[in-house]
Amino acid sequence: MFVVSSLCLLITIYYCGYLDKLVSLCEIKTMQTIQSINEMQSQATGLRSSGRLIGLVPTMGSLHEGHLSLIDIAKEKTDKVIVSIFVNPTQFGPNEDFDKYPRVLEEDVEKCRERGADIVFNPTIEEMYPDGYSTYVAEEQISSGLCGVSRPHHLRGVTTVCLKLFNITRPDIAVFGQKDAQQCAVIRKMVVDLNIPAEIVVGPTQRDDDGMATSSRNVYLSDKQRKEALNISMSLQIAKDMVNSGTKSVDRIIAEVIHHLSLSRRIRVIYVQVVDRNTMEPAREILLGTQQLCVAAWVDQTRLIDNIEL
């Protein structure tokens, strides 16, 4: 009798595990794609009412391993993962690349499905910014330097769209990538200042085998341009090595990075700065563990950014 009962128990456990796997597979296969703000809000409200933790990964699409690694983080920390795909016009300035920004929605949706996302939220511009829209959110300290100088309306567009996405999807956790370091700092500040009940999690920068930071704009680069663009990540490593060797002079580090970048005829430096990783204030001396070196540069007509913690 004991043997029969034990055997039945083992069979039950086996099939329960098998059923769990089937349920998991079904959830992946039935990933939802939503365009309507009202429908997305309704879904988010239902999830929260049922006690599910919601993770949000905001993107502009053209997904690469950097984005997909953020989905992995959200899956580890929450019950349901929402990936937003929206090329946000308010974070592009005049004569920037809004019109040519890569849009490959079908490929992106499939990548999200394969990575285990639960919902892809893909609103239209008309949904997000209907006629008569006139409300924007601006953080005014962290946004003032770095990209805030060369792209004066960019971060206002980022904070505005992120606040809208937070209100629509109601996440417990929102996951961003470290490559956009200033953006991460600005969003953290907005969440604190506006009492938004969401935790901001930052995933590490993902790099290709050659060391280049993954970016949707990398597709703009020809093979020759990419080869020279590698000097950006190489220059960051040079700075890191200098700090590890005991260099404390910020001016010396910046000068060495600019010199290295200037050796490439295709690269035009926009900024090179050592900043506090929370406030983005320029540093006067190296303080280990609190700062990062941020670089923005043109590689011919493609604008790239990267950073490294010092």
The 8 nearest C-alpha neighbors of each residue, nearest first, counted from 0:
[[1, 3, 2, 4, 5, 6, 7, 8],
 [0, 2, 4, 3, 5, 6, 7, 8],
 [3, 1, 5, 0, 4, 6, 7, 8],
 [2, 4, 6, 0, 5, 1, 7, 8],
 [5, 3, 7, 1, 6, 2, 8, 0],
 [6, 4, 8, 2, 7, 3, 1, 9],
 [5, 7, 3, 9, 8, 4, 2, 10],
 [8, 6, 10, 4, 5, 9, 11, 3],
 [7, 9, 5, 11, 6, 10, 4, 12],
 [8, 10, 12, 6, 11, 7, 13, 5],
 [11, 9, 13, 7, 8, 12, 14, 6],
 [10, 12, 8, 14, 9, 13, 15, 7],
 [13, 11, 15, 9, 10, 14, 16, 8],
 [14, 12, 10, 16, 11, 15, 9, 17],
 [13, 15, 17, 11, 16, 12, 18, 10],
 [14, 16, 18, 12, 17, 13, 11, 19],
 [17, 15, 19, 13, 14, 18, 12, 20],
 [16, 18, 14, 20, 15, 19, 13, 21],
 [17, 19, 21, 15, 20, 16, 14, 22],
 [20, 18, 16, 22, 21, 17, 23, 15],
 [19, 21, 23, 17, 18, 22, 24, 16],
 [22, 20, 18, 24, 23, 19, 25, 17],
 [21, 23, 25, 19, 20, 24, 18, 26],
 [24, 22, 20, 26, 21, 25, 19, 27],
 [25, 23, 21, 27, 26, 22, 20, 28],
 [26, 24, 28, 22, 27, 23, 29, 21],
 [25, 27, 23, 29, 24, 28, 22, 30],
 [28, 26, 24, 25, 30, 29, 115, 112],
 [27, 29, 25, 26, 30, 24, 112, 113],
 [30, 28, 26, 27, 25, 31, 117, 24],
 [31, 29, 117, 27, 118, 28, 26, 112],
 [32, 30, 118, 29, 119, 33, 117, 120],
 [31, 33, 119, 118, 120, 30, 34, 121],
 [32, 34, 120, 35, 121, 119, 31, 39],
 [35, 33, 122, 121, 120, 36, 123, 32],
 [34, 36, 38, 37, 33, 39, 122, 126],
 [35, 37, 39, 38, 40, 34, 167, 126],
 [38, 36, 40, 35, 39, 41, 167, 42],
 [37, 39, 41, 35, 40, 36, 42, 33],
 [40, 38, 36, 42, 41, 37, 43, 35],
 [41, 39, 167, 43, 37, 42, 38, 168],
 [40, 42, 38, 44, 39, 43, 37, 45],
 [41, 43, 39, 45, 40, 44, 38, 46],
 [44, 42, 40, 46, 45, 168, 41, 39],
 [43, 45, 41, 47, 42, 46, 40, 48],
 [46, 44, 48, 42, 43, 47, 41, 49],
 [45, 47, 43, 49, 51, 48, 44, 42],
 [46, 48, 50, 44, 51, 49, 45, 43],
 [49, 47, 45, 50, 46, 44, 51, 43],
 [48, 50, 46, 47, 51, 45, 44, 52],
 [49, 51, 47, 48, 46, 52, 45, 78],
 [52, 50, 46, 47, 78, 49, 53, 79],
 [51, 53, 77, 78, 171, 79, 50, 54],
 [54, 52, 170, 79, 171, 77, 80, 78],
 [53, 55, 80, 172, 73, 170, 77, 173],
 [56, 54, 173, 81, 170, 82, 80, 57],
 [55, 57, 82, 174, 173, 81, 83, 58],
 [58, 56, 83, 82, 55, 84, 59, 175],
 [59, 57, 84, 60, 83, 56, 85, 82],
 [58, 60, 86, 85, 84, 61, 87, 57],
 [59, 61, 84, 62, 58, 107, 102, 85],
 [62, 60, 215, 103, 101, 102, 107, 63],
 [61, 63, 60, 66, 107, 215, 64, 67],
 [62, 64, 65, 66, 67, 61, 213, 215],
 [63, 65, 67, 66, 68, 205, 62, 213],
 [64, 66, 205, 68, 63, 67, 213, 204],
 [67, 65, 69, 64, 68, 63, 62, 70],
 [66, 68, 64, 70, 69, 65, 63, 71],
 [67, 69, 71, 70, 65, 66, 64, 72],
 [70, 68, 72, 66, 71, 67, 174, 202],
 [69, 71, 73, 67, 68, 72, 74, 56],
 [70, 72, 68, 74, 69, 73, 75, 67],
 [73, 71, 69, 75, 70, 74, 76, 68],
 [72, 74, 70, 76, 54, 75, 71, 77],
 [75, 73, 71, 72, 77, 76, 70, 80],
 [74, 76, 72, 73, 77, 71, 78, 70],
 [75, 77, 73, 74, 72, 78, 54, 172],
 [78, 76, 52, 74, 54, 53, 79, 73],
 [77, 79, 52, 51, 53, 74, 80, 76],
 [80, 78, 53, 77, 117, 54, 52, 81],
 [79, 81, 54, 116, 117, 55, 53, 74],
 [80, 82, 118, 55, 119, 117, 54, 56],
 [83, 81, 56, 119, 55, 57, 120, 118],
 [82, 84, 120, 57, 58, 119, 121, 85],
 [85, 83, 59, 121, 60, 58, 120, 82],
 [84, 86, 59, 87, 121, 83, 122, 58],
 [87, 85, 59, 88, 84, 60, 97, 100],
 [86, 88, 89, 85, 90, 59, 160, 91],
 [89, 87, 90, 91, 86, 97, 156, 124],
 [88, 90, 156, 91, 87, 153, 157, 92],
 [91, 89, 156, 153, 88, 157, 87, 152],
 [92, 90, 89, 88, 153, 95, 97, 93],
 [91, 93, 95, 94, 152, 90, 153, 150],
 [92, 94, 95, 91, 96, 97, 150, 152],
 [93, 95, 92, 96, 97, 91, 98, 99],
 [96, 94, 93, 92, 97, 91, 98, 99],
 [95, 97, 99, 98, 100, 94, 91, 92],
 [98, 96, 100, 99, 95, 91, 88, 86],
 [99, 97, 96, 100, 95, 101, 88, 94],
 [98, 100, 96, 97, 101, 102, 95, 219],
 [99, 101, 97, 96, 98, 102, 216, 86],
 [102, 100, 61, 99, 103, 215, 60, 216],
 [101, 103, 104, 61, 100, 60, 86, 99],
 [104, 102, 106, 105, 61, 107, 101, 60],
 [103, 105, 107, 106, 102, 108, 60, 61],
 [106, 104, 108, 107, 103, 109, 110, 102],
 [107, 105, 109, 104, 108, 103, 110, 61],
 [108, 106, 104, 110, 109, 105, 62, 103],
 [107, 109, 111, 105, 110, 106, 104, 112],
 [108, 110, 112, 106, 111, 107, 113, 105],
 [111, 109, 107, 113, 112, 108, 114, 106],
 [112, 110, 108, 114, 116, 109, 113, 107],
 [111, 113, 109, 115, 110, 114, 116, 27],
 [112, 114, 110, 115, 111, 109, 27, 116],
 [115, 113, 111, 112, 116, 110, 67, 70],
 [114, 116, 112, 113, 27, 111, 117, 74],
 [117, 115, 80, 111, 112, 118, 114, 81],
 [118, 116, 30, 80, 79, 81, 115, 31],
 [119, 117, 31, 81, 30, 32, 116, 120],
 [118, 120, 32, 82, 83, 81, 121, 31],
 [119, 121, 83, 33, 34, 32, 82, 84],
 [120, 122, 34, 84, 85, 83, 33, 119],
 [123, 121, 34, 126, 120, 35, 85, 124],
 [124, 122, 126, 125, 127, 121, 34, 85],
 [123, 125, 127, 126, 128, 122, 129, 87],
 [124, 126, 129, 128, 123, 127, 130, 122],
 [127, 125, 123, 124, 128, 129, 122, 36],
 [126, 128, 124, 125, 129, 123, 122, 36],
 [127, 129, 125, 132, 124, 126, 130, 131],
 [130, 128, 125, 132, 126, 131, 127, 124],
 [131, 129, 132, 128, 125, 133, 126, 127],
 [130, 132, 133, 129, 128, 134, 125, 127],
 [131, 133, 130, 128, 129, 134, 127, 135],
 [132, 134, 131, 135, 128, 130, 129, 136],
 [135, 133, 132, 136, 159, 131, 128, 137],
 [136, 134, 159, 137, 133, 155, 156, 158],
 [137, 135, 159, 158, 155, 138, 134, 156],
 [136, 138, 155, 139, 135, 158, 159, 154],
 [139, 137, 142, 140, 189, 185, 136, 141],
 [138, 140, 142, 137, 143, 141, 155, 185],
 [141, 139, 142, 143, 138, 278, 144, 185],
 [140, 142, 143, 278, 279, 185, 139, 144],
 [143, 141, 147, 140, 139, 144, 138, 154],
 [142, 144, 147, 140, 141, 139, 148, 145],
 [145, 143, 147, 148, 142, 146, 141, 279],
 [144, 146, 147, 148, 270, 143, 149, 142],
 [147, 145, 149, 148, 150, 144, 151, 142],
 [148, 146, 151, 143, 144, 142, 150, 145],
 [149, 147, 146, 151, 144, 150, 145, 143],
 [148, 150, 146, 147, 151, 145, 269, 144],
 [149, 151, 147, 146, 153, 148, 152, 92],
 [150, 152, 147, 148, 153, 149, 146, 154],
 [153, 151, 155, 150, 154, 90, 156, 92],
 [152, 154, 90, 156, 150, 155, 151, 91],
 [153, 155, 157, 156, 152, 158, 142, 90],
 [156, 154, 137, 158, 157, 152, 153, 136],
 [155, 157, 90, 89, 159, 154, 153, 158],
 [158, 156, 154, 160, 155, 159, 90, 161],
 [159, 157, 161, 155, 156, 160, 136, 162],
 [160, 158, 136, 156, 162, 135, 157, 161],
 [159, 161, 163, 157, 162, 158, 164, 156],
 [162, 160, 164, 158, 163, 159, 157, 165],
 [161, 163, 165, 159, 164, 160, 158, 166],
 [162, 164, 160, 166, 161, 165, 167, 159],
 [163, 165, 161, 167, 166, 162, 168, 160],
 [166, 164, 162, 169, 168, 163, 167, 161],
 [167, 165, 163, 164, 169, 168, 162, 40],
 [166, 168, 164, 40, 165, 169, 163, 39],
 [167, 169, 165, 43, 170, 166, 40, 164],
 [170, 168, 165, 166, 167, 43, 171, 53],
 [171, 169, 53, 172, 54, 168, 55, 197],
 [170, 172, 197, 53, 52, 54, 198, 169],
 [171, 173, 198, 54, 170, 197, 199, 55],
 [174, 172, 55, 199, 54, 56, 200, 198],
 [173, 175, 200, 56, 201, 199, 69, 55],
 [174, 176, 201, 202, 200, 183, 173, 177],
 [177, 175, 202, 201, 178, 179, 203, 204],
 [176, 178, 180, 204, 179, 203, 202, 201],
 [179, 177, 204, 180, 176, 305, 306, 304],
 [180, 178, 177, 182, 181, 176, 183, 305],
 [181, 179, 177, 183, 182, 178, 184, 306],
 [182, 180, 184, 183, 179, 185, 279, 141],
 [181, 183, 185, 179, 180, 184, 186, 154],
 [184, 182, 180, 186, 181, 185, 187, 179],
 [185, 183, 181, 187, 182, 186, 277, 188],
 [184, 186, 182, 188, 187, 183, 141, 181],
 [187, 185, 189, 183, 188, 184, 182, 190],
 [186, 188, 184, 190, 185, 189, 183, 199],
 [187, 189, 185, 191, 186, 190, 192, 184],
 [190, 188, 186, 192, 191, 187, 193, 185],
 [191, 189, 195, 187, 188, 193, 192, 194],
 [192, 190, 188, 194, 189, 193, 187, 195],
 [191, 193, 189, 190, 194, 188, 195, 187],
 [192, 194, 190, 195, 191, 189, 188, 196],
 [195, 193, 191, 192, 190, 196, 189, 197],
 [194, 196, 190, 193, 197, 191, 192, 189],
 [197, 195, 194, 171, 198, 190, 170, 169],
 [198, 196, 171, 172, 195, 170, 199, 173],
 [197, 199, 172, 171, 173, 200, 196, 190],
 [198, 200, 173, 172, 174, 187, 197, 201],
 [199, 201, 174, 173, 198, 175, 202, 172],
 [202, 200, 175, 176, 174, 177, 199, 203],
 [201, 203, 176, 177, 175, 69, 200, 204],
 [204, 202, 177, 176, 205, 201, 178, 65],
 [205, 203, 178, 177, 176, 206, 202, 65],
 [206, 204, 65, 213, 212, 203, 64, 207],
 [207, 205, 212, 211, 210, 213, 204, 208],
 [206, 208, 210, 209, 211, 213, 212, 205],
 [207, 209, 210, 206, 211, 212, 205, 213],
 [208, 210, 207, 211, 206, 229, 212, 232],
 [211, 209, 206, 207, 208, 212, 232, 229],
 [210, 212, 206, 207, 209, 229, 232, 213],
 [213, 211, 206, 205, 214, 207, 210, 204],
 [212, 214, 206, 205, 65, 211, 207, 63],
 [215, 213, 216, 217, 212, 63, 65, 218],
 [214, 216, 217, 61, 218, 62, 63, 213],
 [215, 217, 218, 214, 219, 301, 303, 100],
 [216, 218, 219, 214, 215, 220, 213, 225],
 [219, 217, 216, 220, 215, 221, 214, 101],
 [220, 218, 217, 216, 221, 301, 215, 300],
 [221, 219, 224, 218, 225, 217, 222, 301],
 [220, 222, 224, 223, 225, 219, 218, 226],
 [221, 223, 225, 224, 226, 220, 227, 228],
 [224, 222, 226, 221, 225, 227, 220, 228],
 [225, 223, 221, 227, 226, 220, 222, 228],
 [224, 226, 228, 222, 227, 223, 220, 221],
 [225, 227, 223, 224, 228, 229, 222, 230],
 [226, 228, 229, 224, 225, 230, 263, 223],
 [229, 227, 225, 230, 226, 231, 224, 298],
 [230, 228, 231, 227, 226, 232, 211, 233],
 [229, 231, 233, 228, 232, 227, 234, 260],
 [232, 230, 234, 229, 233, 228, 235, 260],
 [231, 233, 235, 234, 230, 229, 211, 236],
 [234, 232, 230, 236, 231, 235, 229, 237],
 [235, 233, 237, 231, 256, 236, 232, 230],
 [236, 234, 232, 238, 237, 233, 307, 239],
 [235, 237, 239, 233, 238, 234, 240, 232],
 [236, 238, 234, 240, 235, 239, 241, 233],
 [237, 239, 241, 235, 236, 240, 252, 242],
 [240, 238, 236, 242, 241, 237, 309, 243],
 [241, 239, 243, 237, 238, 242, 236, 244],
 [240, 242, 244, 238, 239, 243, 246, 237],
 [243, 241, 246, 245, 239, 244, 240, 238],
 [242, 244, 240, 245, 241, 239, 246, 309],
 [245, 243, 241, 242, 246, 240, 239, 247],
 [244, 246, 242, 243, 247, 241, 240, 248],
 [247, 245, 242, 241, 248, 244, 243, 252],
 [248, 246, 285, 284, 245, 249, 242, 286],
 [247, 249, 251, 250, 284, 246, 252, 285],
 [248, 250, 252, 284, 251, 253, 283, 285],
 [251, 249, 253, 248, 252, 254, 283, 284],
 [250, 252, 254, 248, 249, 253, 255, 246],
 [253, 251, 249, 255, 254, 250, 238, 256],
 [252, 254, 256, 250, 255, 251, 249, 257],
 [253, 255, 251, 257, 252, 256, 250, 258],
 [254, 256, 258, 252, 253, 257, 259, 251],
 [257, 255, 259, 253, 234, 258, 254, 260],
 [256, 258, 260, 254, 259, 255, 261, 253],
 [259, 257, 255, 261, 256, 260, 254, 262],
 [260, 258, 256, 257, 261, 262, 255, 234],
 [259, 261, 257, 262, 258, 263, 230, 256],
 [262, 260, 258, 263, 259, 257, 266, 264],
 [261, 263, 260, 259, 264, 258, 266, 257],
 [264, 262, 261, 265, 266, 260, 227, 230],
 [263, 265, 266, 262, 261, 267, 227, 260],
 [266, 264, 299, 298, 263, 267, 227, 224],
 [267, 265, 298, 297, 263, 264, 268, 299],
 [268, 266, 297, 296, 269, 298, 265, 261],
 [267, 269, 296, 270, 266, 297, 295, 260],
 [270, 268, 296, 295, 267, 297, 271, 149],
 [271, 269, 295, 268, 294, 272, 145, 296],
 [270, 272, 294, 293, 253, 295, 273, 257],
 [273, 271, 293, 292, 274, 270, 281, 253],
 [272, 274, 292, 282, 291, 281, 293, 290],
 [275, 273, 281, 279, 282, 280, 290, 291],
 [274, 276, 290, 279, 280, 277, 278, 289],
 [275, 277, 290, 279, 291, 274, 278, 289],
 [278, 276, 275, 279, 184, 289, 280, 290],
 [277, 279, 280, 275, 141, 276, 184, 274],
 [280, 278, 275, 274, 276, 141, 277, 281],
 [279, 281, 274, 278, 275, 282, 141, 144],
 [282, 280, 274, 273, 279, 275, 272, 283],
 [281, 283, 274, 273, 284, 280, 275, 285],
 [284, 282, 249, 281, 285, 248, 250, 273],
 [285, 283, 249, 282, 248, 247, 286, 250],
 [284, 286, 247, 287, 249, 248, 283, 282],
 [287, 285, 289, 284, 288, 290, 247, 309],
 [286, 288, 289, 309, 285, 290, 242, 308],
 [287, 289, 290, 309, 286, 308, 291, 276],
 [290, 288, 287, 275, 276, 286, 291, 309],
 [291, 289, 275, 276, 274, 309, 288, 308],
 [290, 292, 308, 309, 307, 274, 273, 276],
 [291, 293, 273, 306, 307, 272, 274, 308],
 [292, 294, 306, 272, 271, 305, 291, 273],
 [295, 293, 271, 305, 304, 270, 306, 296],
 [296, 294, 304, 269, 270, 303, 268, 305],
 [297, 295, 268, 269, 267, 303, 302, 298],
 [296, 298, 302, 267, 301, 266, 299, 300],
 [297, 299, 266, 301, 265, 300, 228, 302],
 [298, 300, 265, 297, 301, 266, 224, 267],
 [301, 299, 298, 297, 302, 219, 220, 265],
 [302, 300, 298, 297, 299, 303, 219, 216],
 [301, 303, 297, 296, 298, 300, 304, 295],
 [304, 302, 296, 295, 297, 301, 305, 298],
 [305, 303, 295, 294, 296, 302, 306, 178],
 [304, 306, 294, 178, 293, 295, 212, 303],
 [307, 305, 293, 292, 294, 178, 291, 235],
 [306, 308, 291, 292, 235, 309, 293, 305],
 [307, 309, 291, 290, 292, 306, 288, 239],
 [308, 291, 290, 239, 287, 288, 307, 292]]
